[in-house]
Amino acid sequence: MPKMKTHSGAKKRFKLTASGKVKASQAGKQHFMRRRTKAQLRNQRGTTILGDEDAKRLVKIFLPNGTN
């Protein structure tokens, strides 16, 4: 059976923390900022940790080499 490859799009969008959680950038920050409130824009700064179920599926399918 051939090796599983890491999904190139997921490699650029997600990072694994040392404890195995998945870190991602906040969604909704690319365009249409003028219709959002200032509080929403402040809350979208930086990164966020994905939920457990989403992270488990993402690592299994798209980041198979990220698990130890």
C-alpha positions, 0 to 999 in steps of 0.5 A: 500500500502506498504512503499517504500524502499530506493534503497541500491545502491543509498543510498551508491552513492548519498547524498541529500544536505540541499537544495534538490540537489543530490550530487554524486562522479565524474565518471571515477575515478576507473580504466584506469587512465594512459590514462587520462590527468592530467587535467582530473584527477584533475577535477574528484576529489571530488563530483559534483551536478547532473542535475535537471532532473537526480536528480528529477528522482533519488529522486523519484524512488530510494530515496523516503524517502529523500524528505521532 
